[in-house]
Amino acid sequence: MSDTTDSKSILDSSDLVAAVPYAAYLDIRIEPAEHGAARVYRMPYRDELIGSPRLPALHGGTVASLLELAMQFEVLIAEAQTRLPYPVDFSIDYWRSAAAADCWCQCRLIRSGRRIAQVQAECWQDDRERPIAFARADFLLRAVDGASEAE
């Protein structure tokens, strides 16, 4: 897979999401971004995702999961990995409550070496200029060329 978004990779993304049960439960969707930018990941709103019915606000764990899974998928696609990369470090900053609405996320692959990839992701709802959360993660890359992962 290449790191550019094309219609075939977007159509195939449903198989990718279906292969990860929690991503399928969250109904994460991988969509093309505007103006040919990187992929955008969307988590459609559902009542089951509410963590605080009084506000109402999405559960913070679902927002964190969207960010982590989006970053894993981004590395998987961009680096042509055969399996989901293994998270070795993950941090998230919550900037505001997530309202009862769809969440959008876009990732940026900061660095990718032979063994580790570093990724940032930003999550927003109605206004991209008002993000609700920002995350950073390091992922262990899996062997792609048939070489042993221990090498």
C-alpha positions in Angstrom: 0.0 0.0 0.0 1.2 3.5 -0.7 0.9 6.5 1.6 -1.3 8.3 -0.9 -5.0 7.9 -0.7 -6.8 6.4 -3.6 -10.3 5.1 -4.0 -9.2 1.4 -3.9 -7.4 1.8 -0.6 -10.4 3.6 0.9 -12.8 0.8 -0.3 -10.4 -1.8 1.1 -10.3 0.0 4.5 -13.5 -1.7 5.6 -11.6 -5.0 5.5 -8.8 -3.4 7.5 -11.1 -2.0 10.2 -13.1 -5.3 10.3 -9.9 -7.2 11.1 -9.6 -5.2 14.4 -12.7 -6.0 16.6 -12.6 -2.8 18.7 -12.1 -0.7 15.6 -15.1 -2.4 14.0 -17.1 -1.8 17.3 -16.3 1.9 17.1 -17.2 1.8 13.4 -14.0 3.7 12.5 -14.0 4.8 8.8 -11.0 5.7 6.7 -11.8 8.5 4.3 -10.0 10.6 1.8 -9.1 14.1 3.1 -9.8 17.4 1.3 -7.3 18.7 -1.2 -5.4 15.5 -1.6 -4.0 15.6 2.0 -3.5 12.4 4.1 -6.3 10.1 5.2 -8.9 11.2 7.7 -10.3 8.7 10.2 -13.9 9.2 11.4 -15.7 7.7 14.4 -19.5 8.1 13.8 -21.5 9.1 16.9 -23.6 6.5 18.6 -25.4 6.7 22.0 -23.4 3.7 23.2 -20.2 5.9 23.1 -21.5 8.4 25.7 -19.5 8.4 28.9 -21.2 11.3 30.6 -25.0 11.4 29.9 -25.4 14.6 31.9 -23.4 16.7 29.5 -23.7 14.6 27.1 -20.1 13.8 26.3 -18.3 10.9 24.6 -16.3 8.6 26.8 -12.6 9.7 26.9 -11.6 6.1 26.2 -13.4 6.0 22.9 -11.6 9.2 21.8 -8.2 7.8 22.9 -9.0 4.5 21.1 -9.9 6.4 17.9 -6.5 8.3 18.1 -4.5 5.2 18.8 -6.2 3.0 16.2 -5.9 5.7 13.6 -2.2 6.1 14.3 -1.7 2.3 14.0 -3.6 2.2 10.7 -1.6 5.1 9.4 1.7 3.3 10.1 0.2 0.1 8.8 -0.8 1.7 5.5 2.2 4.1 5.1 4.8 1.6 5.9 3.2 -1.4 4.2 3.2 -3.4 7.4 1.7 -6.9 7.3 0.3 -6.6 10.9 -0.7 -3.8 13.1 2.4 -2.1 14.6 2.9 -2.7 18.3 2.4 0.4 20.5 5.3 1.0 22.9 4.4 4.5 24.0 1.2 6.5 23.8 0.2 9.8 25.3 -2.9 11.9 24.9 -3.8 15.5 25.8 -7.5 16.2 26.1 -8.3 19.8 25.3 -12.1 19.8 25.7 -15.0 17.5 26.1 -16.1 15.5 23.1 -19.7 16.4 22.4 -22.3 13.9 21.2 -21.2 14.1 17.5 -18.9 12.4 15.0 -15.2 12.6 15.7 -12.6 13.1 13.0 -8.9 12.4 13.3 -5.8 13.0 11.1 -2.4 11.6 11.6 1.1 12.7 10.8 3.9 10.2 10.5 6.8 12.1 12.1 9.5 9.6 11.7 9.8 6.0 10.6 13.0 4.0 11.0 13.8 0.3 10.7 12.2 -0.6 14.0 10.2 2.4 15.4 7.6 4.8 13.9 6.6 8.0 15.6 3.2 9.4 14.9 1.1 12.4 16.0 -2.7 12.7 15.7 -5.3 15.4 16.2 -9.0 14.8 16.9 -11.8 17.3 16.3 -15.5 17.4 15.8 -17.4 20.3 14.1 -14.5 22.6 13.7 -11.0 21.5 12.8 -9.6 24.7 14.3 -11.0 23.6 17.7 -9.4 20.2 18.4 -10.7 18.1 21.3 -7.6 15.9 21.7 -4.0 15.5 20.6 -1.9 12.3 20.8 1.6 11.1 20.2 2.7 7.5 19.9 5.7 5.3 19.1 5.1 2.0 17.4 7.4 -1.1 17.0 7.5 -2.0 13.3 7.1 -5.6 12.3 9.4 -7.4 9.8 8.1 -6.9 6.3 10.6 -8.6 4.1 10.4 -12.0 5.7 13.3 -11.3 8.0 13.1 -12.3 11.6 11.6 -9.7 13.9 14.5 -10.4 16.4 17.1 -9.2 13.9 
